[in-house]
């Protein structure tokens, strides 16, 4: 399984939050942090995926909420050999 960190900048309205909840339904969400900012908000989510193909589907759903979706691997790096 792999961990992915996703940040989405979205409108701070009930419909956007509802769409985000729907998009994350069925995902293994490790953490979710919302940072309100006047009329917009930033949401940071760390999810655990067993199938990387599911990441593309999720990102497609998130891009329907906002054009600003950032993704990076959240897996712990392998330790460097001594």
mmCIF file of the N, C-alpha and C atoms, coordinates in Angstrom:
data_MODEL
# 
_entry.id   MODEL 
# 
loop_
_atom_site.group_PDB 
_atom_site.id 
_atom_site.type_symbol 
_atom_site.label_atom_id 
_atom_site.label_alt_id 
_atom_site.label_comp_id 
_atom_site.label_asym_id 
_atom_site.label_entity_id 
_atom_site.label_seq_id 
_atom_site.pdbx_PDB_ins_code 
_atom_site.Cartn_x 
_atom_site.Cartn_y 
_atom_site.Cartn_z 
_atom_site.occupancy 
_atom_site.B_iso_or_equiv 
_atom_site.pdbx_formal_charge 
_atom_site.auth_seq_id 
_atom_site.auth_comp_id 
_atom_site.auth_asym_id 
_atom_site.auth_atom_id 
_atom_site.pdbx_PDB_model_num 
ATOM 1   N N  . UNK A 1 1  ? 0.838   -1.175 0.000   1.00 0.00 ? 1  UNK A N  1 
ATOM 2   C CA . UNK A 1 1  ? 0.000   0.000  0.000   1.00 0.00 ? 1  UNK A CA 1 
ATOM 3   C C  . UNK A 1 1  ? 0.884   1.240  0.000   1.00 0.00 ? 1  UNK A C  1 
ATOM 4   N N  . UNK A 1 2  ? 0.386   2.280  -0.634  1.00 0.00 ? 2  UNK A N  1 
ATOM 5   C CA . UNK A 1 2  ? 1.146   3.518  -0.681  1.00 0.00 ? 2  UNK A CA 1 
ATOM 6   C C  . UNK A 1 2  ? 0.325   4.661  -0.099  1.00 0.00 ? 2  UNK A C  1 
ATOM 7   N N  . UNK A 1 3  ? 1.046   5.616  0.472   1.00 0.00 ? 3  UNK A N  1 
ATOM 8   C CA . UNK A 1 3  ? 0.414   6.798  1.049   1.00 0.00 ? 3  UNK A CA 1 
ATOM 9   C C  . UNK A 1 3  ? 0.594   7.965  0.098   1.00 0.00 ? 3  UNK A C  1 
ATOM 10  N N  . UNK A 1 4  ? -0.456  8.763  -0.045  1.00 0.00 ? 4  UNK A N  1 
ATOM 11  C CA . UNK A 1 4  ? -0.435  9.933  -0.924  1.00 0.00 ? 4  UNK A CA 1 
ATOM 12  C C  . UNK A 1 4  ? -0.943  11.147 -0.161  1.00 0.00 ? 4  UNK A C  1 
ATOM 13  N N  . UNK A 1 5  ? -0.229  12.245 -0.316  1.00 0.00 ? 5  UNK A N  1 
ATOM 14  C CA . UNK A 1 5  ? -0.637  13.518 0.275   1.00 0.00 ? 5  UNK A CA 1 
ATOM 15  C C  . UNK A 1 5  ? -1.291  14.347 -0.822  1.00 0.00 ? 5  UNK A C  1 
ATOM 16  N N  . UNK A 1 6  ? -2.484  14.812 -0.573  1.00 0.00 ? 6  UNK A N  1 
ATOM 17  C CA . UNK A 1 6  ? -3.226  15.586 -1.562  1.00 0.00 ? 6  UNK A CA 1 
ATOM 18  C C  . UNK A 1 6  ? -3.648  16.899 -0.917  1.00 0.00 ? 6  UNK A C  1 
ATOM 19  N N  . UNK A 1 7  ? -3.387  17.994 -1.619  1.00 0.00 ? 7  UNK A N  1 
ATOM 20  C CA . UNK A 1 7  ? -3.848  19.315 -1.172  1.00 0.00 ? 7  UNK A CA 1 
ATOM 21  C C  . UNK A 1 7  ? -4.781  19.853 -2.244  1.00 0.00 ? 7  UNK A C  1 
ATOM 22  N N  . UNK A 1 8  ? -5.940  20.315 -1.820  1.00 0.00 ? 8  UNK A N  1 
ATOM 23  C CA . UNK A 1 8  ? -6.912  20.887 -2.750  1.00 0.00 ? 8  UNK A CA 1 
ATOM 24  C C  . UNK A 1 8  ? -7.327  22.256 -2.227  1.00 0.00 ? 8  UNK A C  1 
ATOM 25  N N  . UNK A 1 9  ? -7.247  23.258 -3.103  1.00 0.00 ? 9  UNK A N  1 
ATOM 26  C CA . UNK A 1 9  ? -7.730  24.603 -2.792  1.00 0.00 ? 9  UNK A CA 1 
ATOM 27  C C  . UNK A 1 9  ? -9.138  24.687 -3.365  1.00 0.00 ? 9  UNK A C  1 
ATOM 28  N N  . UNK A 1 10 ? -10.100 24.966 -2.526  1.00 0.00 ? 10 UNK A N  1 
ATOM 29  C CA . UNK A 1 10 ? -11.484 24.926 -2.988  1.00 0.00 ? 10 UNK A CA 1 
ATOM 30  C C  . UNK A 1 10 ? -12.315 26.009 -2.311  1.00 0.00 ? 10 UNK A C  1 
ATOM 31  N N  . UNK A 1 11 ? -13.492 26.226 -2.852  1.00 0.00 ? 11 UNK A N  1 
ATOM 32  C CA . UNK A 1 11 ? -14.430 27.184 -2.296  1.00 0.00 ? 11 UNK A CA 1 
ATOM 33  C C  . UNK A 1 11 ? -14.891 26.706 -0.921  1.00 0.00 ? 11 UNK A C  1 
ATOM 34  N N  . UNK A 1 12 ? -15.093 27.640 -0.017  1.00 0.00 ? 12 UNK A N  1 
ATOM 35  C CA . UNK A 1 12 ? -15.541 27.303 1.338   1.00 0.00 ? 12 UNK A CA 1 
ATOM 36  C C  . UNK A 1 12 ? -17.065 27.352 1.408   1.00 0.00 ? 12 UNK A C  1 
ATOM 37  N N  . UNK A 1 13 ? -17.712 26.492 0.616   1.00 0.00 ? 13 UNK A N  1 
ATOM 38  C CA . UNK A 1 13 ? -19.172 26.413 0.651   1.00 0.00 ? 13 UNK A CA 1 
ATOM 39  C C  . UNK A 1 13 ? -19.586 24.971 0.895   1.00 0.00 ? 13 UNK A C  1 
ATOM 40  N N  . UNK A 1 14 ? -20.832 24.798 1.290   1.00 0.00 ? 14 UNK A N  1 
ATOM 41  C CA . UNK A 1 14 ? -21.311 23.466 1.673   1.00 0.00 ? 14 UNK A CA 1 
ATOM 42  C C  . UNK A 1 14 ? -21.271 22.484 0.518   1.00 0.00 ? 14 UNK A C  1 
ATOM 43  N N  . UNK A 1 15 ? -21.529 22.935 -0.718  1.00 0.00 ? 15 UNK A N  1 
ATOM 44  C CA . UNK A 1 15 ? -21.560 22.010 -1.862  1.00 0.00 ? 15 UNK A CA 1 
ATOM 45  C C  . UNK A 1 15 ? -20.162 21.471 -2.169  1.00 0.00 ? 15 UNK A C  1 
ATOM 46  N N  . UNK A 1 16 ? -19.157 22.332 -2.112  1.00 0.00 ? 16 UNK A N  1 
ATOM 47  C CA . UNK A 1 16 ? -17.782 21.873 -2.356  1.00 0.00 ? 16 UNK A CA 1 
ATOM 48  C C  . UNK A 1 16 ? -17.357 20.871 -1.291  1.00 0.00 ? 16 UNK A C  1 
ATOM 49  N N  . UNK A 1 17 ? -17.722 21.144 -0.048  1.00 0.00 ? 17 UNK A N  1 
ATOM 50  C CA . UNK A 1 17 ? -17.378 20.224 1.034   1.00 0.00 ? 17 UNK A CA 1 
ATOM 51  C C  . UNK A 1 17 ? -18.111 18.894 0.871   1.00 0.00 ? 17 UNK A C  1 
ATOM 52  N N  . UNK A 1 18 ? -19.342 18.954 0.399   1.00 0.00 ? 18 UNK A N  1 
ATOM 53  C CA . UNK A 1 18 ? -20.114 17.738 0.146   1.00 0.00 ? 18 UNK A CA 1 
ATOM 54  C C  . UNK A 1 18 ? -19.471 16.920 -0.980  1.00 0.00 ? 18 UNK A C  1 
ATOM 55  N N  . UNK A 1 19 ? -19.031 17.586 -2.047  1.00 0.00 ? 19 UNK A N  1 
ATOM 56  C CA . UNK A 1 19 ? -18.367 16.897 -3.154  1.00 0.00 ? 19 UNK A CA 1 
ATOM 57  C C  . UNK A 1 19 ? -17.052 16.264 -2.706  1.00 0.00 ? 19 UNK A C  1 
ATOM 58  N N  . UNK A 1 20 ? -16.329 16.958 -1.833  1.00 0.00 ? 20 UNK A N  1 
ATOM 59  C CA . UNK A 1 20 ? -15.079 16.406 -1.308  1.00 0.00 ? 20 UNK A CA 1 
ATOM 60  C C  . UNK A 1 20 ? -15.362 15.154 -0.482  1.00 0.00 ? 20 UNK A C  1 
ATOM 61  N N  . UNK A 1 21 ? -16.365 15.208 0.363   1.00 0.00 ? 21 UNK A N  1 
ATOM 62  C CA . UNK A 1 21 ? -16.738 14.044 1.175   1.00 0.00 ? 21 UNK A CA 1 
ATOM 63  C C  . UNK A 1 21 ? -17.112 12.864 0.287   1.00 0.00 ? 21 UNK A C  1 
ATOM 64  N N  . UNK A 1 22 ? -17.864 13.129 -0.783  1.00 0.00 ? 22 UNK A N  1 
ATOM 65  C CA . UNK A 1 22 ? -18.241 12.069 -1.720  1.00 0.00 ? 22 UNK A CA 1 
ATOM 66  C C  . UNK A 1 22 ? -17.018 11.490 -2.419  1.00 0.00 ? 22 UNK A C  1 
ATOM 67  N N  . UNK A 1 23 ? -16.089 12.357 -2.827  1.00 0.00 ? 23 UNK A N  1 
ATOM 68  C CA . UNK A 1 23 ? -14.892 11.883 -3.527  1.00 0.00 ? 23 UNK A CA 1 
ATOM 69  C C  . UNK A 1 23 ? -14.028 11.005 -2.618  1.00 0.00 ? 23 UNK A C  1 
ATOM 70  N N  . UNK A 1 24 ? -13.992 11.333 -1.328  1.00 0.00 ? 24 UNK A N  1 
ATOM 71  C CA . UNK A 1 24 ? -13.157 10.577 -0.388  1.00 0.00 ? 24 UNK A CA 1 
ATOM 72  C C  . UNK A 1 24 ? -13.861 9.354  0.200   1.00 0.00 ? 24 UNK A C  1 
ATOM 73  N N  . UNK A 1 25 ? -15.156 9.222  -0.070  1.00 0.00 ? 25 UNK A N  1 
ATOM 74  C CA . UNK A 1 25 ? -15.892 8.067  0.443   1.00 0.00 ? 25 UNK A CA 1 
ATOM 75  C C  . UNK A 1 25 ? -15.267 6.787  -0.098  1.00 0.00 ? 25 UNK A C  1 
ATOM 76  N N  . UNK A 1 26 ? -15.055 5.844  0.753   1.00 0.00 ? 26 UNK A N  1 
ATOM 77  C CA . UNK A 1 26 ? -14.477 4.575  0.341   1.00 0.00 ? 26 UNK A CA 1 
ATOM 78  C C  . UNK A 1 26 ? -12.955 4.571  0.328   1.00 0.00 ? 26 UNK A C  1 
ATOM 79  N N  . UNK A 1 27 ? -12.337 5.740  0.546   1.00 0.00 ? 27 UNK A N  1 
ATOM 80  C CA . UNK A 1 27 ? -10.877 5.816  0.606   1.00 0.00 ? 27 UNK A CA 1 
ATOM 81  C C  . UNK A 1 27 ? -10.429 5.615  2.052   1.00 0.00 ? 27 UNK A C  1 
ATOM 82  N N  . UNK A 1 28 ? -9.224  5.112  2.213   1.00 0.00 ? 28 UNK A N  1 
ATOM 83  C CA . UNK A 1 28 ? -8.653  4.973  3.558   1.00 0.00 ? 28 UNK A CA 1 
ATOM 84  C C  . UNK A 1 28 ? -7.935  6.279  3.880   1.00 0.00 ? 28 UNK A C  1 
ATOM 85  N N  . UNK A 1 29 ? -8.644  7.184  4.535   1.00 0.00 ? 29 UNK A N  1 
ATOM 86  C CA . UNK A 1 29 ? -8.104  8.502  4.859   1.00 0.00 ? 29 UNK A CA 1 
ATOM 87  C C  . UNK A 1 29 ? -7.357  8.419  6.179   1.00 0.00 ? 29 UNK A C  1 
ATOM 88  N N  . UNK A 1 30 ? -6.072  8.727  6.140   1.00 0.00 ? 30 UNK A N  1 
ATOM 89  C CA . UNK A 1 30 ? -5.252  8.700  7.351   1.00 0.00 ? 30 UNK A CA 1 
ATOM 90  C C  . UNK A 1 30 ? -5.393  9.995  8.136   1.00 0.00 ? 30 UNK A C  1 
ATOM 91  N N  . UNK A 1 31 ? -5.445  11.132 7.417   1.00 0.00 ? 31 UNK A N  1 
ATOM 92  C CA . UNK A 1 31 ? -5.633  12.416 8.083   1.00 0.00 ? 31 UNK A CA 1 
ATOM 93  C C  . UNK A 1 31 ? -6.291  13.385 7.117   1.00 0.00 ? 31 UNK A C  1 
ATOM 94  N N  . UNK A 1 32 ? -6.973  14.355 7.694   1.00 0.00 ? 32 UNK A N  1 
ATOM 95  C CA . UNK A 1 32 ? -7.662  15.373 6.894   1.00 0.00 ? 32 UNK A CA 1 
ATOM 96  C C  . UNK A 1 32 ? -7.622  16.667 7.688   1.00 0.00 ? 32 UNK A C  1 
ATOM 97  N N  . UNK A 1 33 ? -7.001  17.688 7.118   1.00 0.00 ? 33 UNK A N  1 
ATOM 98  C CA . UNK A 1 33 ? -6.855  18.969 7.793   1.00 0.00 ? 33 UNK A CA 1 
ATOM 99  C C  . UNK A 1 33 ? -7.408  20.061 6.901   1.00 0.00 ? 33 UNK A C  1 
ATOM 100 N N  . UNK A 1 34 ? -8.364  20.823 7.424   1.00 0.00 ? 34 UNK A N  1 
ATOM 101 C CA . UNK A 1 34 ? -8.970  21.919 6.676   1.00 0.00 ? 34 UNK A CA 1 
ATOM 102 C C  . UNK A 1 34 ? -8.466  23.235 7.230   1.00 0.00 ? 34 UNK A C  1 
ATOM 103 N N  . UNK A 1 35 ? -8.061  24.136 6.328   1.00 0.00 ? 35 UNK A N  1 
ATOM 104 C CA . UNK A 1 35 ? -7.593  25.462 6.718   1.00 0.00 ? 35 UNK A CA 1 
ATOM 105 C C  . UNK A 1 35 ? -8.455  26.516 6.032   1.00 0.00 ? 35 UNK A C  1 
ATOM 106 N N  . UNK A 1 36 ? -9.457  27.068 6.745   1.00 0.00 ? 36 UNK A N  1 
ATOM 107 C CA . UNK A 1 36 ? -10.319 28.076 6.143   1.00 0.00 ? 36 UNK A CA 1 
ATOM 108 C C  . UNK A 1 36 ? -9.556  29.366 5.872   1.00 0.00 ? 36 UNK A C  1 
ATOM 109 N N  . UNK A 1 37 ? -9.990  30.075 4.825   1.00 0.00 ? 37 UNK A N  1 
ATOM 110 C CA . UNK A 1 37 ? -9.318  31.291 4.411   1.00 0.00 ? 37 UNK A CA 1 
ATOM 111 C C  . UNK A 1 37 ? -10.334 32.179 3.702   1.00 0.00 ? 37 UNK A C  1 
ATOM 112 N N  . UNK A 1 38 ? -10.989 33.082 4.396   1.00 0.00 ? 38 UNK A N  1 
ATOM 113 C CA . UNK A 1 38 ? -12.033 33.964 3.870   1.00 0.00 ? 38 UNK A CA 1 
ATOM 114 C C  . UNK A 1 38 ? -13.081 33.187 3.066   1.00 0.00 ? 38 UNK A C  1 
ATOM 115 N N  . UNK A 1 39 ? -13.047 33.230 1.733   1.00 0.00 ? 39 UNK A N  1 
ATOM 116 C CA . UNK A 1 39 ? -14.060 32.533 0.929   1.00 0.00 ? 39 UNK A CA 1 
ATOM 117 C C  . UNK A 1 39 ? -13.540 31.216 0.363   1.00 0.00 ? 39 UNK A C  1 
ATOM 118 N N  . UNK A 1 40 ? -12.267 30.917 0.602   1.00 0.00 ? 40 UNK A N  1 
ATOM 119 C CA . UNK A 1 40 ? -11.685 29.668 0.114   1.00 0.00 ? 40 UNK A CA 1 
ATOM 120 C C  . UNK A 1 40 ? -11.120 28.893 1.283   1.00 0.00 ? 40 UNK A C  1 
ATOM 121 N N  . UNK A 1 41 ? -10.777 27.654 1.007   1.00 0.00 ? 41 UNK A N  1 
ATOM 122 C CA . UNK A 1 41 ? -10.136 26.836 2.017   1.00 0.00 ? 41 UNK A CA 1 
ATOM 123 C C  . UNK A 1 41 ? -9.141  25.903 1.355   1.00 0.00 ? 41 UNK A C  1 
ATOM 124 N N  . UNK A 1 42 ? -8.186  25.460 2.133   1.00 0.00 ? 42 UNK A N  1 
ATOM 125 C CA . UNK A 1 42 ? -7.210  24.486 1.680   1.00 0.00 ? 42 UNK A CA 1 
ATOM 126 C C  . UNK A 1 42 ? -7.425  23.225 2.509   1.00 0.00 ? 42 UNK A C  1 
ATOM 127 N N  . UNK A 1 43 ? -7.483  22.094 1.832   1.00 0.00 ? 43 UNK A N  1 
ATOM 128 C CA . UNK A 1 43 ? -7.685  20.823 2.521   1.00 0.00 ? 43 UNK A CA 1 
ATOM 129 C C  . UNK A 1 43 ? -6.493  19.928 2.223   1.00 0.00 ? 43 UNK A C  1 
ATOM 130 N N  . UNK A 1 44 ? -5.850  19.438 3.269   1.00 0.00 ? 44 UNK A N  1 
ATOM 131 C CA . UNK A 1 44 ? -4.749  18.495 3.146   1.00 0.00 ? 44 UNK A CA 1 
ATOM 132 C C  . UNK A 1 44 ? -5.241  17.134 3.606   1.00 0.00 ? 44 UNK A C  1 
ATOM 133 N N  . UNK A 1 45 ? -5.063  16.133 2.753   1.00 0.00 ? 45 UNK A N  1 
ATOM 134 C CA . UNK A 1 45 ? -5.522  14.786 3.040   1.00 0.00 ? 45 UNK A CA 1 
ATOM 135 C C  . UNK A 1 45 ? -4.373  13.819 2.788   1.00 0.00 ? 45 UNK A C  1 
ATOM 136 N N  . UNK A 1 46 ? -4.211  12.853 3.656   1.00 0.00 ? 46 UNK A N  1 
ATOM 137 C CA . UNK A 1 46 ? -3.289  11.751 3.405   1.00 0.00 ? 46 UNK A CA 1 
ATOM 138 C C  . UNK A 1 46 ? -4.146  10.497 3.303   1.00 0.00 ? 46 UNK A C  1 
ATOM 139 N N  . UNK A 1 47 ? -4.029  9.827  2.155   1.00 0.00 ? 47 UNK A N  1 
ATOM 140 C CA . UNK A 1 47 ? -4.826  8.619  1.925   1.00 0.00 ? 47 UNK A CA 1 
ATOM 141 C C  . UNK A 1 47 ? -3.901  7.438  1.684   1.00 0.00 ? 47 UNK A C  1 
ATOM 142 N N  . UNK A 1 48 ? -4.421  6.277  1.968   1.00 0.00 ? 48 UNK A N  1 
ATOM 143 C CA . UNK A 1 48 ? -3.697  5.020  1.753   1.00 0.00 ? 48 UNK A CA 1 
ATOM 144 C C  . UNK A 1 48 ? -4.387  4.274  0.615   1.00 0.00 ? 48 UNK A C  1 
ATOM 145 N N  . UNK A 1 49 ? -3.637  3.998  -0.438  1.00 0.00 ? 49 UNK A N  1 
ATOM 146 C CA . UNK A 1 49 ? -4.196  3.305  -1.597  1.00 0.00 ? 49 UNK A CA 1 
ATOM 147 C C  . UNK A 1 49 ? -3.534  1.955  -1.786  1.00 0.00 ? 49 UNK A C  1 
ATOM 148 N N  . UNK A 1 50 ? -4.346  0.954  -2.082  1.00 0.00 ? 50 UNK A N  1 
ATOM 149 C CA . UNK A 1 50 ? -3.803  -0.359 -2.422  1.00 0.00 ? 50 UNK A CA 1 
ATOM 150 C C  . UNK A 1 50 ? -3.566  -0.449 -3.919  1.00 0.00 ? 50 UNK A C  1 
ATOM 151 N N  . UNK A 1 51 ? -4.261  0.387  -4.680  1.00 0.00 ? 51 UNK A N  1 
ATOM 152 C CA . UNK A 1 51 ? -4.198  0.359  -6.136  1.00 0.00 ? 51 UNK A CA 1 
ATOM 153 C C  . UNK A 1 51 ? -3.898  1.755  -6.652  1.00 0.00 ? 51 UNK A C  1 
ATOM 154 N N  . UNK A 1 52 ? -2.753  1.954  -7.273  1.00 0.00 ? 52 UNK A N  1 
ATOM 155 C CA . UNK A 1 52 ? -2.355  3.268  -7.770  1.00 0.00 ? 52 UNK A CA 1 
ATOM 156 C C  . UNK A 1 52 ? -3.311  3.760  -8.853  1.00 0.00 ? 52 UNK A C  1 
ATOM 157 N N  . UNK A 1 53 ? -3.955  2.857  -9.587  1.00 0.00 ? 53 UNK A N  1 
ATOM 158 C CA . UNK A 1 53 ? -4.922  3.271  -10.603 1.00 0.00 ? 53 UNK A CA 1 
ATOM 159 C C  . UNK A 1 53 ? -6.074  4.054  -9.975  1.00 0.00 ? 53 UNK A C  1 
ATOM 160 N N  . UNK A 1 54 ? -6.394  3.763  -8.745  1.00 0.00 ? 54 UNK A N  1 
ATOM 161 C CA . UNK A 1 54 ? -7.451  4.485  -8.046  1.00 0.00 ? 54 UNK A CA 1 
ATOM 162 C C  . UNK A 1 54 ? -7.095  5.946  -7.806  1.00 0.00 ? 54 UNK A C  1 
ATOM 163 N N  . UNK A 1 55 ? -5.798  6.259  -7.800  1.00 0.00 ? 55 UNK A N  1 
ATOM 164 C CA . UNK A 1 55 ? -5.361  7.636  -7.604  1.00 0.00 ? 55 UNK A CA 1 
ATOM 165 C C  . UNK A 1 55 ? -5.817  8.510  -8.766  1.00 0.00 ? 55 UNK A C  1 
ATOM 166 N N  . UNK A 1 56 ? -5.717  8.014  -9.973  1.00 0.00 ? 56 UNK A N  1 
ATOM 167 C CA . UNK A 1 56 ? -6.145  8.787  -11.141 1.00 0.00 ? 56 UNK A CA 1 
ATOM 168 C C  . UNK A 1 56 ? -7.623  9.094  -11.101 1.00 0.00 ? 56 UNK A C  1 
ATOM 169 N N  . UNK A 1 57 ? -8.417  8.127  -10.704 1.00 0.00 ? 57 UNK A N  1 
ATOM 170 C CA . UNK A 1 57 ? -9.864  8.322  -10.594 1.00 0.00 ? 57 UNK A CA 1 
ATOM 171 C C  . UNK A 1 57 ? -10.176 9.369  -9.537  1.00 0.00 ? 57 UNK A C  1 
ATOM 172 N N  . UNK A 1 58 ? -9.526  9.263  -8.381  1.00 0.00 ? 58 UNK A N  1 
ATOM 173 C CA . UNK A 1 58 ? -9.744  10.218 -7.301  1.00 0.00 ? 58 UNK A CA 1 
ATOM 174 C C  . UNK A 1 58 ? -9.340  11.623 -7.730  1.00 0.00 ? 58 UNK A C  1 
ATOM 175 N N  . UNK A 1 59 ? -8.192  11.749 -8.383  1.00 0.00 ? 59 UNK A N  1 
ATOM 176 C CA . UNK A 1 59 ? -7.740  13.072 -8.824  1.00 0.00 ? 59 UNK A CA 1 
ATOM 177 C C  . UNK A 1 59 ? -8.713  13.677 -9.826  1.00 0.00 ? 59 UNK A C  1 
ATOM 178 N N  . UNK A 1 60 ? -9.280  12.862 -10.692 1.00 0.00 ? 60 UNK A N  1 
ATOM 179 C CA . UNK A 1 60 ? -10.291 13.347 -11.631 1.00 0.00 ? 60 UNK A CA 1 
ATOM 180 C C  . UNK A 1 60 ? -11.490 13.928 -10.899 1.00 0.00 ? 60 UNK A C  1 
ATOM 181 N N  . UNK A 1 61 ? -11.936 13.238 -9.843  1.00 0.00 ? 61 UNK A N  1 
ATOM 182 C CA . UNK A 1 61 ? -13.073 13.719 -9.055  1.00 0.00 ? 61 UNK A CA 1 
ATOM 183 C C  . UNK A 1 61 ? -12.725 15.017 -8.328  1.00 0.00 ? 61 UNK A C  1 
ATOM 184 N N  . UNK A 1 62 ? -11.492 15.098 -7.811  1.00 0.00 ? 62 UNK A N  1 
ATOM 185 C CA . UNK A 1 62 ? -11.087 16.308 -7.094  1.00 0.00 ? 62 UNK A CA 1 
ATOM 186 C C  . UNK A 1 62 ? -10.939 17.488 -8.044  1.00 0.00 ? 62 UNK A C  1 
ATOM 187 N N  . UNK A 1 63 ? -10.482 17.237 -9.266  1.00 0.00 ? 63 UNK A N  1 
ATOM 188 C CA . UNK A 1 63 ? -10.356 18.324 -10.242 1.00 0.00 ? 63 UNK A CA 1 
ATOM 189 C C  . UNK A 1 63 ? -11.719 18.862 -10.671 1.00 0.00 ? 63 UNK A C  1 
ATOM 190 N N  . UNK A 1 64 ? -12.768 18.115 -10.455 1.00 0.00 ? 64 UNK A N  1 
ATOM 191 C CA . UNK A 1 64 ? -14.114 18.628 -10.730 1.00 0.00 ? 64 UNK A CA 1 
ATOM 192 C C  . UNK A 1 64 ? -14.524 19.634 -9.652  1.00 0.00 ? 64 UNK A C  1 
ATOM 193 N N  . UNK A 1 65 ? -13.892 19.562 -8.481  1.00 0.00 ? 65 UNK A N  1 
ATOM 194 C CA . UNK A 1 65 ? -14.158 20.501 -7.395  1.00 0.00 ? 65 UNK A CA 1 
ATOM 195 C C  . UNK A 1 65 ? -13.282 21.745 -7.547  1.00 0.00 ? 65 UNK A C  1 
ATOM 196 N N  . UNK A 1 66 ? -12.027 21.533 -7.940  1.00 0.00 ? 66 UNK A N  1 
ATOM 197 C CA . UNK A 1 66 ? -11.068 22.634 -8.025  1.00 0.00 ? 66 UNK A CA 1 
ATOM 198 C C  . UNK A 1 66 ? -9.979  22.310 -9.054  1.00 0.00 ? 66 UNK A C  1 
ATOM 199 N N  . UNK A 1 67 ? -9.519  23.331 -9.792  1.00 0.00 ? 67 UNK A N  1 
ATOM 200 C CA . UNK A 1 67 ? -8.395  23.099 -10.699 1.00 0.00 ? 67 UNK A CA 1 
ATOM 201 C C  . UNK A 1 67 ? -7.061  23.012 -9.948  1.00 0.00 ? 67 UNK A C  1 
ATOM 202 N N  . UNK A 1 68 ? -7.070  23.388 -8.669  1.00 0.00 ? 68 UNK A N  1 
ATOM 203 C CA . UNK A 1 68 ? -5.841  23.379 -7.875  1.00 0.00 ? 68 UNK A CA 1 
ATOM 204 C C  . UNK A 1 68 ? -5.805  22.158 -6.965  1.00 0.00 ? 68 UNK A C  1 
ATOM 205 N N  . UNK A 1 69 ? -5.265  21.075 -7.493  1.00 0.00 ? 69 UNK A N  1 
ATOM 206 C CA . UNK A 1 69 ? -5.105  19.837 -6.737  1.00 0.00 ? 69 UNK A CA 1 
ATOM 207 C C  . UNK A 1 69 ? -3.637  19.438 -6.851  1.00 0.00 ? 69 UNK A C  1 
ATOM 208 N N  . UNK A 1 70 ? -2.988  19.307 -5.723  1.00 0.00 ? 70 UNK A N  1 
ATOM 209 C CA . UNK A 1 70 ? -1.572  18.962 -5.696  1.00 0.00 ? 70 UNK A CA 1 
ATOM 210 C C  . UNK A 1 70 ? -1.415  17.601 -5.024  1.00 0.00 ? 70 UNK A C  1 
ATOM 211 N N  . UNK A 1 71 ? -0.570  16.761 -5.592  1.00 0.00 ? 71 UNK A N  1 
ATOM 212 C CA . UNK A 1 71 ? -0.406  15.411 -5.055  1.00 0.00 ? 71 UNK A CA 1 
ATOM 213 C C  . UNK A 1 71 ? 1.084   15.079 -4.950  1.00 0.00 ? 71 UNK A C  1 
ATOM 214 N N  . UNK A 1 72 ? 1.433   14.374 -3.895  1.00 0.00 ? 72 UNK A N  1 
ATOM 215 C CA . UNK A 1 72 ? 2.802   13.892 -3.730  1.00 0.00 ? 72 UNK A CA 1 
ATOM 216 C C  . UNK A 1 72 ? 2.760   12.603 -2.929  1.00 0.00 ? 72 UNK A C  1 
ATOM 217 N N  . UNK A 1 73 ? 3.797   11.834 -3.067  1.00 0.00 ? 73 UNK A N  1 
ATOM 218 C CA . UNK A 1 73 ? 3.903   10.601 -2.305  1.00 0.00 ? 73 UNK A CA 1 
ATOM 219 C C  . UNK A 1 73 ? 4.154   10.952 -0.841  1.00 0.00 ? 73 UNK A C  1 
ATOM 220 N N  . UNK A 1 74 ? 3.501   10.255 0.049   1.00 0.00 ? 74 UNK A N  1 
ATOM 221 C CA . UNK A 1 74 ? 3.689   10.488 1.483   1.00 0.00 ? 74 UNK A CA 1 
ATOM 222 C C  . UNK A 1 74 ? 4.360   9.285  2.129   1.00 0.00 ? 74 UNK A C  1 
ATOM 223 N N  . UNK A 1 75 ? 4.806   8.324  1.307   1.00 0.00 ? 75 UNK A N  1 
ATOM 224 C CA . UNK A 1 75 ? 5.485   7.149  1.849   1.00 0.00 ? 75 UNK A CA 1 
ATOM 225 C C  . UNK A 1 75 ? 6.793   7.573  2.500   1.00 0.00 ? 75 UNK A C  1 
ATOM 226 N N  . UNK A 1 76 ? 7.145   6.861  3.528   1.00 0.00 ? 76 UNK A N  1 
ATOM 227 C CA . UNK A 1 76 ? 8.420   7.129  4.180   1.00 0.00 ? 76 UNK A CA 1 
ATOM 228 C C  . UNK A 1 76 ? 9.553   6.696  3.248   1.00 0.00 ? 76 UNK A C  1 
ATOM 229 N N  . UNK A 1 77 ? 10.544  7.550  3.051   1.00 0.00 ? 77 UNK A N  1 
ATOM 230 C CA . UNK A 1 77 ? 11.668  7.150  2.201   1.00 0.00 ? 77 UNK A CA 1 
ATOM 231 C C  . UNK A 1 77 ? 12.447  6.009  2.823   1.00 0.00 ? 77 UNK A C  1 
ATOM 232 N N  . UNK A 1 78 ? 13.033  5.190  1.973   1.00 0.00 ? 78 UNK A N  1 
ATOM 233 C CA . UNK A 1 78 ? 13.879  4.107  2.470   1.00 0.00 ? 78 UNK A CA 1 
ATOM 234 C C  . UNK A 1 78 ? 15.116  4.701  3.114   1.00 0.00 ? 78 UNK A C  1 
ATOM 235 N N  . UNK A 1 79 ? 15.579  4.100  4.216   1.00 0.00 ? 79 UNK A N  1 
ATOM 236 C CA . UNK A 1 79 ? 16.782  4.640  4.856   1.00 0.00 ? 79 UNK A CA 1 
ATOM 237 C C  . UNK A 1 79 ? 17.977  4.447  3.925   1.00 0.00 ? 79 UNK A C  1 
ATOM 238 N N  . UNK A 1 80 ? 18.865  5.415  3.949   1.00 0.00 ? 80 UNK A N  1 
ATOM 239 C CA . UNK A 1 80 ? 20.083  5.333  3.140   1.00 0.00 ? 80 UNK A CA 1 
ATOM 240 C C  . UNK A 1 80 ? 21.011  4.298  3.743   1.00 0.00 ? 80 UNK A C  1 
ATOM 241 N N  . UNK A 1 81 ? 21.694  3.521  2.893   1.00 0.00 ? 81 UNK A N  1 
ATOM 242 C CA . UNK A 1 81 ? 22.631  2.535  3.440   1.00 0.00 ? 81 UNK A CA 1 
ATOM 243 C C  . UNK A 1 81 ? 23.790  3.248  4.163   1.00 0.00 ? 81 UNK A C  1 
ATOM 244 N N  . UNK A 1 82 ? 24.235  2.641  5.231   1.00 0.00 ? 82 UNK A N  1 
ATOM 245 C CA . UNK A 1 82 ? 25.323  3.245  6.026   1.00 0.00 ? 82 UNK A CA 1 
ATOM 246 C C  . UNK A 1 82 ? 26.663  3.008  5.380   1.00 0.00 ? 82 UNK A C  1 
# 
